[in-house]
Amino acid sequence: MPNMKPEKTAMPVQDPKIRITNFDEVALGYTEAMARDEAERCLHCRHQPCVQGCPVNVNIPDFIEKVKAGDYEGAYEIISLTSSLPAVCGRVCPQESQCEKYCVRGIKMQPVGIGRLERFVADWHRENSESHVQAPVSNGHKVAVIGAGPAGLTAAGDLARRGYQVTVFEALHVAGGVLMYGIPEFRLPKAIVQKEIETLKDLGVEIITNFVVGRSDTIDALMDAGYEAVFVGSGAGLPNFMGLPGENLKGVYSANEFLTRINLMKAFREGSPTTVQHPKKTVVVGGGNVAMDAARCARRLGSEVHIVYRRSLEELPARKEEVEHAMEEGIIFDLLCNPVEVLGNDEGWITAVKCVRMELGEPDASGRRRPVVIPGSEFVIDVDCMIMAIGTSPNPLIRSTTEGLEVNRRGCLIVDENEQTSREGVYAGGDAVTGAATVISAMGAGKKAAAAMDAWIQGRTD
């Protein structure tokens, strides 16, 4: 009989008072007993609605059945049939709006903790398995992948499993993309990301770092060099700003810069060659996962932190778990507020942020109630640091150096239903197409593009 407990098996976590003093992982993971207990909550539904909610279509009921039986390696094998990054997905995917959203147990109680079980399985494999993947027999075809983030790594893994010689070109000095520079260590340890990447290398994927496509070489040059198709998974790394007076003062960061300094360059460590400000009081503008990450990093640097968001808690787009963790860590939420001016001193440093209070009016085109300024509601927050976390856009370098590559008004690459761009043989997916979105949606796009690239190349050579 299934375990009919109404709530998920609780995830052990670091105490908030301790974790704000370190960058160690907050969620500590299930024990075997916890994992099997949670797995017993799965009803193994015949129609498998959870699978339909997964962008990479992991066979969720079957891998959970393996966990029930204590066959954790078997569970890993099932997950890895469709996911190249299970340890990553188990930690950072928004399961509550994807697979777990469709869980039958979630209709009247909490859904099965699918993400927690995926993390457990991936961690068990990493810590206990001695098996290694083998590179498949080559099919004689060569493809290029631009960007070693979630979309690019997924496309590379799927193509390598089909026998392609895959080369990934990464602009930074280390592979991983947003997994390395954007998501903090306390949510996603970087050693885990690199272990997942090593698995792809075992499949035969070659990764060339410090290679900026559009500068080091162009897409046309890569195709002239013998790459039969190209996948663009270059992400959206260009930060957005609000254009506020004073926004160029010292102490005002984009979330991209702030998080890259901390996550990729380890600026929080004593003696790090890359410095970052250790503020006393910080305002973070935005309400998404990036805002939560920036706020929680600033808190760990010893700062009092305020999140300024123009809508209410119900509209906050960040994951519920991340919001709860931020609140536990003492981060202050100034909701229904919006900055209008950044104030500074004669030395050019930020000293305060002027804000206005908002109220929710009629719904806008997205269906959400539009924030409206309350007249005469201005107030000032004294700060020495401000972090803008209001979204990112794709870098224009690739589109500006590739003739015939069409983009929309936001600068995102336009693709068809098979992720093919306006250039034959050039495919794209992830944030370069959608703008900033989730890791798993980028992986889904990479997976779809890999299948389309394979069909296109094989169709040309038949």
N, C-alpha and C positions, 0 to 999 in steps of 0.2 A: 504493500500500500504506500502511496506517496506521502511525504511529509506535508501535512496541511497547515503548518504554522503560517499565520497571516503575514508575518514580516520576514524580510531577508535576514539571513545570518549576519550579525553585525561584523563590520570590518574593524579589526584592531587598528588604532591610530596612536601616533605620538601625542602626549599631553600638550595642549596648546601653549602652556607657559614655558615648556621646554623647547618645543619646535620653533618658536619665534626667535630662538637664539642659535639656530643652526639651519643648514640647507639640506639636511638628510630627508629621505622620503617620509612623507606624513603618513600615508596608508601603509600598514606593515604586512598586509597579505594574509590570506587564509592559511590555517594549518590543514593537514590532511583531513582531520576529523570535521573541521568546519566546512571544507569543500564538499565532502561526501554528504554532510547534513543538508547543505544548500542544494546540492544536485538532486536530492530526494524530493525536493519541492517541485521538480519538473514533471509535468503530466505526459510528456512525450506525445504531444498533440498530433493527430493524424494529418491535419492540414498544415502544420508547421508555420503558423503566421509569423513567428519571430524571424525565420529565415528570409521572408519577404521584406522585412524591415532592415536587413543587413545589407549595406551597399556592396559588399563583396560576397554575399550569399554563403556565409559559413554554415555548415550543416550543424546547427546548434543542438537540436535534440539528440543527435547521434553522439556528438562529443560529450554531452552531459551524461548519456547512458554509460559511456566508458568511465567517466569519473565515478559514477555510482558503483561501478564494478571494481574500482581501484586500479583500472588500466589507464594510467595517466599518459603513458607514451602513446597508447592507441588514440587517446583523446587529442594529443598534440598532432598526430599524423592526420587526423580528420580536419583539424583547424587549418593546418599548413597546406592542405590541398587547394584552398582558395585564398588564404591570407599570408602575405609575406612578412607581416610585422605583428604577430599575435601578442607579444609582450608589451608592445607599444599600445595596441588597440585596447587591451585589457585595462590600461591605465588612463588613457585620455579620450577615448571615444565617448560621445554623449549618448550612452545606451538608452537613457530615459526617453529620448526622442527618436530612437531607431528600434533596435531589436526588442528591447524590454517594453517599449510602448505598445507592442502588439502581443505581448505575452498574455495568455488566457488567465493566468493567475492574477494578473494586474487589474482585472475587471472589478473585483470586489476587495482586493487586498494588494499587498506589494508584489510586483512581478518577481520572477526568479532573477537572482543576481548573476546574469549572464556574463557581464564584463568582469566581475570578480572571479568567476570560475575560469574564464579565458586567461586572466592574469595568472591564476594559480597553476594552470596547466603549462603555460609558457615558462613560468619560473621553475616549475618542477623539472621540465625538460632541460633547461639551461643548467640546473644544479646537479642533475642526476644522470642524464643520458650521455652515453659515449658514442652514439651513432652520429654519422656525418653524411650530409647529402652528397650525392655524386653528380658531377656535371654530365648532362645527357650527351648523346652522340650529336655532333654538329650536323645541321641541315644545309650548310654551305652558304648561308645568307648572313649579311652583316647589317646591323641597325645601330642608330645613335639615340641616346636619351640625354636631353638637356635638363639638368637639375637633379640633385640627389636628395630631394625631399620625398614625402610620402607618395605622391603621384608617380614621380620618376622611378623610385625604387620598386614600386609595385609593377609598373610596366616592364622594368628591366628583369625582375624575377620571373614574371609570366612568360616573357619572350625567351629568356634563357632556358626555361623548362621545355620550351618548344624546339630547342636546338639552335637558336640564333646566337651568333657572336655579338654580344651586347657591350657597347662602350658608353659609360655615363660620364658626361662632362659637367663638373661642378665648379661654380665660381669661387666658393670659399675654400679654405685650406683643409677642411674636413667634411666628409659626407654626412648627410642627415637633414639638411635644410632646416626648416622650422623646428624639427624635433631637437636639433642641437642649439640653435640660437634663440628660439622663441619660448620654449616651454621650460620652466625652472626645474632644477635638479630635484626639488622636493616633491614634484609631481611625476617626473620622468627622469630617472637616473641615466646619465649619458653613457655609462658602461653598458647598459641594457640596449640602447640604440645601436652602439657599435657592434655588439654581439649579434644583433639581427642582421646588420650589414655584412658581417663576416660570413653568415650563412649564404647570402647572395653571392659573395665572392667565391664560395665553394662551388656554386652552380656555374662558375665561369664568367661572371659579370666583372668587367674591368671598370674601375673608377679612376678617372683622371681629375685631380683637384687643381685649384688655381687656374682654371680655364674659363674665361668669360666669353661665352658665345656672343658674337657681335663686336668683340674687340680682339680676342685671341684668334678667332676665326669666325666665319659666318656659316649659317645653315647651308648656303649654296656651296661653300668650300667643302663642307663635310660631305655633301652628296656627291660632289665632284671627286672626292677621295674614296668613293666606293660604298658609302653608307646608302643602302637602298631606301630606307625610310627613316624619318626622324620623329621622335616624340618630344614635345616641349612641355616640360613640367617645371618651369622656372619660378613659379610661385608669384606672390604679390608682396614685394618687399619695399615698396615706395610708400612712406608714411603720409597720412593725411593730417592736415592741420585745419584750424577753424578760421584763420586770418584775423585773429583778435589783435587789437592794439597791445603792443608789448610782448607779443608771442615770441619775438626773437631775443628776449633777454636771456642772460646766462642763468642756468638752473632750470630752464625749460627744455625737456627732453621729448622726443618721440618715444613711444613704448618700444619700438624696434631698437633704437640705440640703447636705451636703458637695459632692456632684456639681453641684447647681444653682448654688451659689456659684462653682464653678470653671468649669463649662462654659458656662452661660448668662450669668453676671455677670462672667466673666473675672477672678475674684479673684486668680488667680496672677500677674497683670500688676502691675508696679510702678506705684503710684499709683492703683490701681483704687478706685472709691468703695465697692465691696463688699469687705469684708475676709474673710479666712479664716485660721485658725490655721496657722502653719508649724511643725508639731510636730517634736520630735527623735526620738520613738519612738512608733509607732502600732500598735494592734491593730485589725484588721478582722475582724469576726465574720461568717462566712458563706462559702459556696463557689461561688456562682454568678457569672455574668458581671458583675453589679453589684459584687460583692465584689472581683473582679479590677480593675474600673475604678477603684473607690475606692482600692484598695491602690496601683495604679500612679500615680494622681494624687498620693497622699501621698508616694510615692517621689520624684516630680518636684519636690515642695516641699522636698526635702532630708531626709526622715525615714527612719530605719530602720523597716521595716514587717514585721509578723507577721500572717499570716492564720491565724485560729483556726477550725478546722472539725471538727465532731464525728465525722465518718466518715473513711474512708481516701481515698487519692488516686484509687483506682478508682471510688469513688462521687461524686467531685467533679463537680457538674453543669455547671460552666463549660466553654466551648469549649476543646478541647485546645490550639488555637493561642494562646489568651489565657493559659492556664496556662503554656505554654512561654515566652511572652514575659515573663510575670511572674517566672518563675524566672531567666531570662537577666538580668533587671534587678535581681537580688539580693534579691527578696522572699522572706522566710522562711515556710515552711509548717509550722505547728504542727498536725499532723493528729491525729485521734482525741483531741481536746481540746475542752473546753466551758467557757465562763465561768460562774461562779456568784456572783460579787460584784465590784462596782466600788469601789475604795478611793480616798479623797481626803484632802485636807489641810484645815486650819482655814479657809482662804479659799474652800473650795468647789470646788477644782479636782481633777480626777482625777490620781492619782499611780501607780496600779497596778491590775491586773486579776487577781483570784484565779481560777484555773482548776482543773479536774479532768481526769484522763486517762480515756479511754474504751476499751472493747473492743467488738468487734462480736458481738452475740448472735444470737438466732434472727430470721428474717425477720419484718418487720411487715406490715401490710395492703397496703402498696405493693409488697411483694416484696423490699425491701431489708433487709439485716441491721440490726437495731435496735441503736443504740449503748447500751452499758451502762456505768455509772460504775464505775471500779475503786476500791474502798474505800481510804482513806488516801493517795490519789494527788494531793492538793492541791498546787499550786505557784503562785507569783506572778510575773507579768511586770510590771516597772516601765515605765510609759508616761506620756505626757502628753496622749495623744489616743486615743479609741476610736470606731470607726465601725461602726454596726449595719447590716448588709446581709443581713437575714434575710427579706426579702420585703416586699410592699406590698399594700394593699387599696384597693378603690374608695372615693372620697370619698362620704359619704352624702348630699351636698347635693341631687343630682338626684332620687334616689329619695324623699327626704323632702319634696320640693316637687311631686311628680307623683303624683297620686292613681291608685291601681290598678296601679302599676308593681311587679311582684313581684320579690323578690330571694331568694337562698339564704342559708344560715346564715353565709356569709362576706361577705355584703353585695354579692355580684355579681348583676347583672341576669340574670334567667331568660329564655331565648329558646328558640324552637322550631327545627326543622331549617332554617328559612328566615331565621334570625336575627331573627324578629319577637318582640317582648316581649309581655307580657300586655295591653298597650294597643294597640288597633288603630291602624295607621299609624305606630307607633313601633318602630323597629328598633335593634339594638345589636350591637356586636362588639368584638373586641380585649380588652384587659386589664379593661375594665369588665364583661365577661362571664366571662372565664376566670381573672381575677387575673393577676398579673405573668407574662408569657410572652414569646415572641419577636416581633420586628418582622414577620417574614414571615407568621407565623400570624395576627397582627392584620390584615395586608394581605389575607390570604385571606378573613377574616371580612368585611372591608369590601367586598370584591369580591362575595361571595355575597349580602350584604345589598343592595347596589346592584341586582343582578339581580332580587331579590325585590321591592324597592320599585318598580322599573320595572313588573314584572308586575302588582303590586297596583294601582298608579295607572292603568295602561292598562286593566286589567280593569274598573275603576270607570267609566271614561269611554267604553268601547266601546258 
